[in-house]
């Protein structure tokens, strides 16, 4: 970390300048990854997992045994906090459920709005050095309430190929 103490006013613009990222190469890399995943499926995902996250996986699916093991590793205080957060998130989003009302605009003409849940949703949960297990709750809970039939959660594993225990606990709690 670079510390700057009492800089001259003339140096402020340089100090405050945000770093710029050339996204030209990034766009090309993302396109290559998406094309390979589209054509090669899980095989490509596992190769990229090894390349980018430096972990070789046998499977992309978390087992029930891994979920049970993770649940044992989450401290009781954190479990209580996750449960409270899930309850609060559920209460908030449940109050937002859309309930269409039929309106007769003129005799014989009835109008209404209808909300239909997205059938399949994918949730990306950041992992790594800052596993955002709260994101599981903030994404999965509204999807459950909305009636999404299939919810797929993706998150990067650690160097041993394991998902952070709090992420798995929150995922189990959120359904």
Secondary structure by P-SEA (a helix, b strand, c coil): ccccccccccccccccccccccaaaaaaaaaaaaaaaaaccaaaaaaaaaaccccccccccccaaaaaaaaaaccaaaaaaaaaaaaaaaaaaaaabbbbbbbccccccccbbbbbcccbbbbbbbbccccaaaaaaacaaaaaaacccbbbbbbbbcccccccaaaaaaaaaac
